[in-house]
């Protein structure tokens, strides 16, 4: 709890944690997403997470927020831990918002990045 509060109070800590997704180790990426999902669930955490992914977009020169995350999700299909953590993170980011319009906007961001198509293909393979 103490460490979590310290992270939440530091203005750049969550940005640095999000940037840790740029790691070759799928287990590390899974742990990062689990931590970011936990931040998202505390009061004010959702805004912090979205700001961290806006920062990630700038630093990594993405065209769209969550672009690299979706790229990792599509390409790390050998790591069940990472895929589960990624889906949990996406669900928490989208569904922890009370404003229905904003929820739809977030869903659309992931749809635009090919999430639904990817999941359809995965379902078709029986995975």
C-alpha positions in Angstrom: 0.0 0.0 0.0 2.8 2.4 0.9 4.6 1.7 -2.4 1.4 2.1 -4.4 0.7 5.4 -2.8 4.2 6.6 -3.5 3.8 5.6 -7.2 0.5 7.4 -7.4 1.8 10.6 -5.9 4.8 10.8 -8.2 3.9 12.7 -11.3 6.0 10.7 -13.8 6.0 7.3 -12.2 3.0 5.8 -14.0 4.4 7.2 -17.3 7.7 5.4 -16.7 5.8 2.2 -15.8 3.7 2.4 -19.0 6.9 2.9 -21.1 8.2 -0.4 -19.5 5.8 -2.1 -22.0 8.7 -1.6 -24.5 10.3 -4.8 -23.2 11.0 -8.0 -25.0 10.0 -10.2 -22.0 6.2 -11.0 -22.3 6.1 -11.8 -18.5 7.4 -8.3 -17.7 4.8 -6.8 -20.1 2.1 -8.8 -18.3 3.2 -7.5 -14.9 3.3 -3.9 -16.2 -0.3 -4.3 -17.4 -1.4 -5.8 -14.1 0.0 -2.8 -12.3 -1.5 -0.3 -14.7 -4.9 -2.1 -14.4 -4.7 -1.7 -10.6 -3.9 2.0 -10.9 -6.9 2.4 -13.2 -9.2 1.1 -10.5 -8.3 3.6 -7.8 -10.0 7.0 -7.6 -8.4 9.3 -10.2 -6.4 6.4 -11.6 -8.3 6.1 -14.9 -7.2 9.6 -15.9 -3.7 8.9 -14.8 -3.6 5.8 -17.0 -5.0 7.6 -20.1 -2.5 10.4 -19.6 0.3 7.8 -19.3 -0.8 6.3 -22.6 -1.0 9.7 -24.2 2.6 10.2 -23.0 3.5 6.7 -24.4 2.0 7.8 -27.8 4.2 10.9 -27.9 7.4 9.2 -26.7 7.0 6.2 -29.0 5.6 8.2 -31.9 2.4 6.3 -32.3 -0.3 7.5 -34.5 -3.0 6.3 -32.1 -3.1 5.7 -28.4 -2.7 2.0 -27.5 -1.3 1.2 -30.9 1.9 -0.5 -29.6 -0.1 -2.3 -27.0 -2.3 -3.8 -29.7 0.7 -4.7 -31.8 2.2 -6.5 -28.8 -1.2 -8.2 -28.2 -1.4 -9.5 -31.8 2.3 -10.7 -31.8 2.7 -12.2 -28.3 0.2 -15.0 -28.8 2.6 -17.6 -27.4 2.4 -15.9 -24.0 -0.9 -16.7 -22.3 0.0 -14.6 -19.3 0.5 -11.6 -21.4 -2.6 -12.1 -23.5 -4.8 -12.5 -20.4 -3.2 -9.4 -18.7 -3.8 -7.4 -21.9 -7.4 -8.4 -22.2 -8.0 -7.7 -18.5 -6.3 -4.3 -18.9 -8.4 -3.4 -21.9 -11.6 -4.4 -20.1 -10.7 -2.4 -17.1 -9.8 0.7 -19.1 -13.0 0.6 -21.1 -15.5 -0.6 -18.4 -14.2 1.3 -15.4 -15.7 4.5 -16.8 -19.2 5.6 -15.7 -19.9 7.9 -18.6 -21.4 5.7 -21.3 -20.3 8.0 -24.2 -16.7 7.9 -23.0 -16.9 4.2 -22.7 -18.1 3.9 -26.3 -15.3 6.2 -27.3 -12.7 4.0 -25.6 -14.2 0.8 -27.2 -14.0 2.5 -30.6 -10.3 3.3 -30.0 -9.6 -0.4 -29.6 -12.0 -1.4 -32.4 -10.1 1.0 -34.7 -6.9 -0.7 -33.8 -8.3 -4.1 -34.8 -9.1 -5.7 -31.5 -12.5 -7.2 -32.5 -11.1 -8.6 -35.8 -8.1 -10.2 -33.9 -10.4 -11.8 -31.4 -12.7 -13.1 -34.1 -9.7 -14.8 -35.8 -8.5 -16.2 -32.5 -12.0 -17.6 -31.8 -11.9 -19.2 -35.3 -8.7 -21.0 -34.4 -10.3 -22.4 -31.2 -7.8 -20.5 -29.0 
